Amino acid sequence: MTSLDTVTAWVANYRRAWESNDPRHIGDLFAEDAAYFTEPYAKPWVGRQAIVEQWLRIKDEPGTTTFEWHPVIVTEELAIIEAKTIYPDDTYSNLWLLRLDNSGQARQFTEWYMKHPA
């Protein structure tokens, strides 16, 4: 069941994983059979191990981003999150679709991102 509290905890843990690139932190976010869509129509990374491997392949360096977010909607099945990621040279608007299982791990995560104009 998804609630604002579980979504808030999940996003905090996502940010911790983003800042640490620790495989355990990354893996703890996702169910064993989770699907991570890096774009809405891209082939997803499927399975916890594949998600960890792909994350680490394209990781950001710790301390290089600032991140702000707020929930757009949270239902029992789905959370939609609007966010902004600030890199030293670029800023992105993000929209996330998050489906959590009963343990608070993501079953499905889809992200959209749009680079702000210079």
HELIX and SHEET records of a PDB file:
HELIX    1   1 LEU A    4  SER A   20  1                                  17    
HELIX    2   2 PRO A   23  ASP A   28  1                                   6    
HELIX    3   3 ARG A   48  ARG A   57  1                                  10    
SHEET    1   A 6 TRP A  45  VAL A  46  0                                        
SHEET    2   A 6 PHE A  30  PHE A  37 -1                                        
SHEET    3   A 6 ALA A 106  LYS A 115  1                                        
SHEET    4   A 6 THR A  91  LEU A 100 -1                                        
SHEET    5   A 6 ALA A  79  ILE A  86 -1                                        
SHEET    6   A 6 THR A  66  VAL A  74 -1                                        
END                                                                             
